[in-house]
Amino acid sequence: MPNYFKQQTPTMQVTVTYRCVWMGKLFGSSGVRGLVNIDLTPILVCKVALAVATHAKAKKAVVARDTRVTGSMLEAALVSGLLSTGTDVLLAGIVPTPVLAYAAKALGADVAFMLTASHNPPQYNGIKVFNGDSLSYTDQDQAAVEKIVADGNFVLADWRSLGKTTLIDASQFYLTMAQKAVVLKKRWNVVVDPGCGAAFSVAPRLLKALGCKVTALNAQPDGFFPARKSEPTAESLQDLAKTVKTLHADVGVAFDGDADRVAFVDENGVFVNFDRSLAAYGAFALKRSGGGIVVTNVEASMCVETMAEKFGGRVVRTRVGDIYVSEAIKRDGAVFGGEPCGAWVHPQQHLCPDGPLSAALFLAALETEGKSVSEFIREMPEYITMRENIACKNEQKYKLVEKLGGVLKTEFPAYTDFSTVDGVRLALKNGWLLVRASGTEPLIRLTVEGESSQAAKDITQKVTALIHKQIEAQQK
């Protein structure tokens, strides 16, 4: 019988190249996402894990998932890919995205992976990738990973140097951090709705630990999201609104599937507009810090600027996507940032949008100001927003938006600011307009905000006519 162990060879890493016919773009504005076993297969998930580990030269990774029924299948594929590269894996199980991101920072991991499709329906899933500083992978990192996947150049470990898997309690690291960041004196009466998503345990635990009286709705993990849609909107949170009113609670708090977004219902059972809550907390953060920078995206209401200027701050606007907000916060040393979908970033703690922490800090702001939710929000100006989707062929939409920049400046010569950071955005004396090409559909998206309904209507009609005129000109 041959002695297979007689000659020992040193451990090594081996670069293995697989032919890959896929050459498209994997990452969108919030990671890799798609329909499970159609767009997003275990094979692709494994390749992404291999590519990220190869790119990052990773030695330690944290992996977590939301409550989706496909999460455990995709987790197995992801972990298999990481172990094969020699990366040790810390398995956090079902926790919110911000818990994963903070744990990666606290534990000194090289990378972190969250299996989630955020607010999308249950048949979707995805992969969010973070570096060791709790920051989502940048465009440059994403491009490097996509090239490795396309080329199939994965660095695999020798069989004696495979990674190890360890189970961790990531929630405990997060809860310790949050309780240091927030101290509440009042016993707030809070109704919490995790929507059967990843915050089903962490959010109620955090608020109870802070001394709140907590009533939980939809706090059982269920990846089919049977109670309501995963996206927290005025429509999907009607049960939360009724419960807040019935129980005479101080506030209702809700999250999306992976809890990187937060939504609020005031003490009267009224859904709080996302732009106004963003502006209100941004103003509080500026007031507390004596000025500074608040970051938001090009679609956010101008009430963010109105309030920032009131407290000696200024607003930096980015492309749509929380990664761009987080990058700008880090680059410019901002005191706060967020998107008008409830994705708020608190850089004093970490750089990932954080729903549960935002809820706790929002209560602290109310306590500091001595106001109810409705009183806190009432100070924010409310403008009129209108949106139009205009059909335009995929091969034409980007060129058309680029050309529209010059046309719009000519048609609105009194504009006060012009930006092409994401589409074309003009700030006007009585509002603003944004024209963007849809990233997923053959559409031009127009967003207009006006100080009055008439102003918004006038701007919308004028820009819509200009867009149709340009589309017709291209088709001739």
N, C-alpha and C positions, 0 to 999 in steps of 0.2 A: 504494500500500500504506500503510495507516495506521501512524503512528508511535506504538506503544504506550508508548514510554519517553520521550516528549517532555515530558509533565507529571509531575513527581515529587510524590508526596504524602508527608507525614510518616508514619513507622511508628506503629502504634497497636495497642492490644489491643481486641478486640471481644467483647462478651458475647453469646453465642448461646444461645437457648432452644430446647430440643427437648421436644416433648411426650413424657412417659414414663408408661406405664400402671402401672409397678411402684410399689407404695407400702409394701412390707413392710420388715422389718428385715434389713439386710445383714450386719452384724458380729455375731459370736458372741463367746465368751470368749477366742478367739485368732484374731482377724481374720475375713476373709471366706472361707468354705470351702464346697465342695460337689462333686457329681459333675460332671466335665468334660463340657461340651457338653449338659448337662441343667440343672443348677443354675448352674454357673459356665461362662459362654460367653466367647469373645473380645470380644463386644460389651459385656458387663457389665464385664469387666476394663478395657476402654478407658474406659468411663464412670467407673469408680472412679478411674482415673489422672487423668482430666480433673477430677473433683471434688476430689481431694486437692490437686492442683496449684492449683486455683482457691482452695480454702480456705486453703492455706498461702502463697499468693502465691509459689510456689516458683520459684527461679532455678536451683537445682542439686539433682539427685536421684541416689541410688545405687540400682541395680537388680541383684538376684541371684536365683538359683533353686536348688532342689535337683535331684536326679537324675531326677525323674519325666519320663516320655516326653512328657507334654503341656506341659512347662515352656517349651520354645522357642516353641511356638505362642502361648502366653499372654504370654510375654515380648515378642513382636513387637507384640501388641495394646497391652500396657501402655506400651511405649516410644513407640509411635505417638501415644497419647493425650498423653503428657508432652511430646513434641516439639512437638505442635500448640499447646501453651499457651506455648511459648517457654522451656520448662525444659530446661537442659542435662542430659544423662543420662550418668552414669558407670556403665558396664556391667562388673559383677564376675564374670559367668558363674556357674558352679556352685561355691558356697561355703556353709558353714554359716550359719545365721541370725545367730549372735553375731558372725561375721566381718563380715557386712553391717552390723550395727548399730554395731559399733566403727568400721568404715571411715567410716560417715556422720558420726560424731563427729569422727574424726581429720581428715577432709577438709572439714569445715565445710559439709556438705550441709544443705539445708532439710528434706528428707524422704528416706526410704529405703523400698524395697519389696522384700519377700521373697516369691517365688512358691513356696509349699510347702503341703502339707497335713499337715506334721509326722509324726505316728505313724500316720496313717490309711492305708488300703489304696491301691494304685497308681492306681485309677480316680478318686480324689479329687485335687483341688488347691485352692489357696487363695492369699490375699494377706494378708501381715502388713505393717502400715504402722508406721513409726517416725519420730519427730521427730529433729531434729539432735542431741539429747542422748542418743541411743540408747534412748529410752523409747518403748514401744508407744503408739499413739494411745489417748488416754483416752476415756471414755464421751462426754465433751463434744465432742471432736474427731470421734468416730465419728458422733454425731448430726448434726453440721454437714455432714459428708460425705454422709451418707444423704439429707439434705434437698436438697443440691445435685443428687445423682443423681436423686431423685424429681422435682424441679422442672425439671431439665435446664438449669440456669443455669451454663453453662461459659464461662470466659473464655479465648478463643482469641487467639493472637498474629497480628499481620500476617504475611503470607507472607514478608516479608524479615527477620522476627525469630524464625523458628522455632529451636527448640533444636538443639544438636549432640550427637552421640554419641561417647564416648571409652571405649576399653577400658582397664581398670585391673587391677592385681594387688592386690586387697584383702587377700589372704592375707598378704602381706609386712608390711603395717601391723600386722596382728593378731599375727603370730608375733613381731615385734619387741616389741610390748607384753607378750605372755605371757612371753617370755624375761627381761624386766626384772622381771616380777611374781614369777617362780618360779625359784629356784636349788636344784638338787638335788646333794647330795654323793655319795649312794649310786647305784650302777648298778642301778636297779630292773629286774627281769625282768617285762615287761608284755606281755600278749596284748590286742590291740585289735580290736574288732569294730564297724566303722562300719555294718554291715548293708547295704552297697551304696549308702548314702546320701551326703549332702553332705560328711560328714567323711572321706571315703575317702582324701583326700590330706593335709589339714591336721592331723588327729589323729596319724597316725603320724609326720609331719614334726616336729610340736611335741615329742612324747615323745622322738624320736631326738635332736633338738637339745638337749634337757635332759639327755642322757647315758644314757637308758634303752636297755636291750636290748629291741627291739620285734619281736614276731611279729604279723603282721596277718592277720586273717580277714575275708573278705567286703569287701575293700578295693578292689574294682573298681566303678566307677559303673554302676548298672543300675536304672532307674526302675521295673522290674517287681518289684523286691525278691525275687529268686528264692531267695536263701539262707535267709531267715527273715522273719518279719513285721517291719514297720518299728518297731513298738513293742517296746522292750527289756523283757522280762518273764522270770521264772524259766523259763517254758515255752519261750520263743523263744530263750533263751540257753543251751540245753543243750549245744550244740556248743562254745560258748565255755568253759563249765564243764569239759567233758571235756578240752579242750586245755590249760587252766590246770593241771589236775591231772597230765596226762601230761607236760607240759614242766617241772613243778615251778616254775611261775612264781610271782611274788609276788602278782600281782593280775590280774584280767581287767576290762577296761573296754569298755563298749558305749554306743552312741548311737542315737537315733531318726533319722528321715529327714532332719531339718534340723539335728540335733545341738545343739538347745537343751536336751536332756535327757541325763543320764548315769546309767548303772547299773553296779554293781560286782559282781564275783565274787571271793570271798576265796581265799587260797592253798590251801584245801582243795577248791576247786571248788564252793563253796556260794554261791548267789545271796544278796546282801546286801539285807535288807528296806529299802525306800525310806525309811520313817519313821525307822528306826534310824540309817541313814547320814546323813540330814538332821540328826537330833538330835546325832549324834557330831561332825559338822563344825561345827554351830552352837555346841556347847559349846566346841570348840577355838577358834573365832573369838572367843567371849566371854572365854575364858581369856587369849588373846593380847592382847586390847584392854583387859583389866581391867574387864569388864562392858559394859553397853550393851543394845541392843535387837536381837532376832532377830524377823524377820517370817515368818509362814507363814499358810496358809489354815485355814478352819474344819474341814477334814477331816483335818488332820494329827494324829498321835498325841500324847497328853498327855506322852509321854516327852520331847518337845521342851521343855515347861515344866519337867519334873523336872530335866533337865540344865541348863537356863538358870538356874534358881534356885540350883543348886549353885555356879555361877560368877558370881553376883552380877548376872545379867541378867534381863530380862523379855521376854515374848513378846507381840507384837501380832498378832492374827488378822484376816484379811481374807476377802473373798469368794473363791470358787474362780476361778482365772484368774491367770496370771503377771503381767498388767498391773496388777492390784490389789496384788500383792505388791511389784512394782517402785515403784508410786506411793507406797505406805506407807514403803518403804525411803528414798525420796528425802525424803518429808515429815518423817519422824521421825529421820532421820540414823542409821538402823540399821547395824550392822556386817556383817550378813549376812541373807539371806532365801532362801526357797525353798518349793517345793511337794513333797508326798510322791509325786511322779512322776519325780523326778530333775531338775526344773527349778530350778537354783540360781543366785542372783544375787550377784555380788561387786561392791558399789558402788565400791570403790576403783579398779576398772578401768572399768566401765560398768554400765548398768542393764538389760541384756538377759540372760535366762537363758543360761548358757554351758556346754555340755557339755565340750569339750576343755580349757578353762581350769579347770573344776571338777575334772577328772581330775588335772591337774597339781598343783593346790593340795591335793588330797586326798593325793597322794603326799608333798608337802611337810609336811603335817600328820603323816602317819605317821612321817616321818623325824625331825621335831621331837620327837615323843613317844617315839620309839624302839620302835614297836610294829608288829606285823603287822596286816593288815586284820582278822582275826578277833579279835585282842586289842583293837583300837581299838573295834570294834563291841560286844564282849562287855560293856563297861561300861554300855551302854544298857539300861534296863529294857525288858522285852518284855511288852506287854499283849495282851489278846484283843480282836480286832475282829470284829464281825458286821454284815452288810448285808442289808437286805430292800428289795425293790421292790414297791410296792403299787399296783395299778391304780386310777386316778382320772381322771375326765374332764378334758380340758384346761381347760374353762370353770370347773371347780370347784377345781382343785388349788392355785392360789395363794391363794384365799380360805380354803381349808381349812387351809393351813399357817399363815396369819395368825391364824386362830381358835385353832389348836392352842397358840399361845404361852401364852395364859392358862390353858388346860386343863392343860398340862404343868407350869406353875408350881404349880398347885393340887395336882396329883397327886404332885409331887416337891418338897414344901415345904422340904426341907433342901438345896436346890441352892445351890451356892457362886458360880455366875456364870451370867448370862443374856445371850444375844446374838441380835440379829436382823439381823446384818450380811449374812447369806446364809442364808435360811431361819430356822429356830429352833434354837438350840444351848443346851443346859443342861449346865453342868459340875456333877458330883456328887462326893460324897466318895469313891466307889469307881469312878468312871468318868465318861463323858459321853455325850450323845446329840445327834444332829443330824437334823433333819427338813427336807428340801428338796423343792421341786417340780422335776421334771425339766425342763430347758430345751428338750428335743427330743421327749419322748415323754409320753403320758398316764399318768404315774406319779408317785407320791410316793416319794422315796428316803429310807430310814432308815439311818443309820450309828450304830453303838454301839460304844464301847470300854469294857472293864472291867478292873479289876485282876486278876480271875480269870475263868475260863470261866463259872463259876456267876453271877458278877455281871453279865457281859455278857449271858448268857442271860436272867436275870431282867428286866433293863432292856428288852431286845428284846421279850420277850413282853408286858410291860406296855404299852409304847408302841405295839406293833402292834395290840393290842386297842383302845387308845384311838383310833388312826387309823381302824380299821374302824368303830368306833362313830360317829365323826364323819361318815364317808362315808355310812353308812346314814341318819343323821339328815338329811343334806342331800338325800337322794333321796326322802324322805317328802313 
